[in-house]
Amino acid sequence: ASQASKELRSQAKKEREQLQKRGAKKISDGIAAAKSATSNTEEDLVTLQKLGKLRKSGVITEKEFQAKKKKILGRI
């Protein structure tokens, strides 16, 4: 009975370690995805600002600006 108990504890320990590693990987992947999304959002906001300046200076029309804005905001 003692040997079986040791084997069960050993197996439980291995499984716990595997679960911890998987959990850490998922957390790491989630953080990376969040950083990427933040970066993309910041880039989109800069693009909107540039488009606003182009519209204001007459390089693009209001209609063109609104179309680009709608597309960018759809990604955010």
C-alpha positions as CSV (number, residue, x, y, z in Angstrom):
1,A,0.0,0.0,0.0
2,S,2.9,2.4,0.8
3,Q,4.4,1.9,-2.7
4,A,1.1,2.5,-4.4
5,S,0.7,5.7,-2.4
6,K,4.1,6.9,-3.3
7,E,3.4,6.2,-7.0
8,L,0.1,8.1,-6.8
9,R,1.8,11.1,-5.2
10,S,4.6,11.1,-7.8
11,Q,2.1,10.9,-10.6
12,A,0.0,13.7,-9.1
13,K,3.1,15.9,-8.7
14,K,4.0,15.4,-12.4
15,E,0.5,16.2,-13.5
16,R,0.4,19.3,-11.3
17,E,3.7,20.5,-12.8
18,Q,2.4,20.0,-16.3
19,L,-0.8,21.9,-15.5
20,Q,1.3,24.8,-14.1
21,K,3.5,24.9,-17.2
22,R,0.4,25.0,-19.4
23,G,-1.2,27.7,-17.3
24,A,2.0,29.8,-17.4
25,K,2.1,29.4,-21.2
26,K,-1.5,30.5,-21.6
27,I,-0.9,33.5,-19.4
28,S,2.2,34.4,-21.4
29,D,0.4,34.0,-24.7
30,G,-2.4,36.2,-23.4
31,I,0.0,39.0,-22.4
32,A,1.6,38.9,-25.8
33,A,-1.7,39.1,-27.5
34,A,-2.8,42.1,-25.3
35,K,0.5,43.9,-26.1
36,S,0.0,43.4,-29.8
37,A,-3.6,44.6,-29.7
38,T,-2.5,47.7,-27.8
39,S,0.2,48.4,-30.3
40,N,-2.3,48.0,-33.2
41,T,-4.8,50.3,-31.5
42,E,-2.2,53.0,-31.0
43,E,-1.1,52.8,-34.7
44,D,-4.8,53.0,-35.7
45,L,-5.2,56.2,-33.6
46,V,-2.1,57.8,-35.2
47,T,-3.5,56.9,-38.6
48,L,-6.8,58.5,-37.8
49,Q,-5.0,61.7,-36.7
50,K,-3.0,61.8,-39.9
51,L,-6.2,61.2,-42.0
52,G,-7.8,64.1,-40.1
53,K,-5.0,66.4,-41.0
54,L,-5.2,65.3,-44.6
55,R,-8.9,66.0,-44.6
56,K,-8.5,69.4,-43.0
57,S,-5.8,70.4,-45.5
58,G,-8.0,69.2,-48.4
59,V,-5.9,66.4,-49.6
60,I,-8.7,63.9,-49.0
61,T,-12.5,64.5,-49.0
62,E,-14.8,64.2,-46.1
63,K,-16.3,61.1,-47.8
64,E,-12.8,59.5,-48.1
65,F,-12.0,60.3,-44.5
66,Q,-15.3,58.8,-43.2
67,A,-14.7,55.6,-45.2
68,K,-11.2,55.2,-43.9
69,K,-12.3,56.1,-40.3
70,K,-15.1,53.5,-40.5
71,K,-12.7,50.8,-41.7
72,I,-10.1,51.6,-38.9
73,L,-12.7,51.8,-36.1
74,G,-14.1,48.4,-37.3
75,R,-10.7,46.9,-36.4
76,I,-10.4,48.4,-33.0
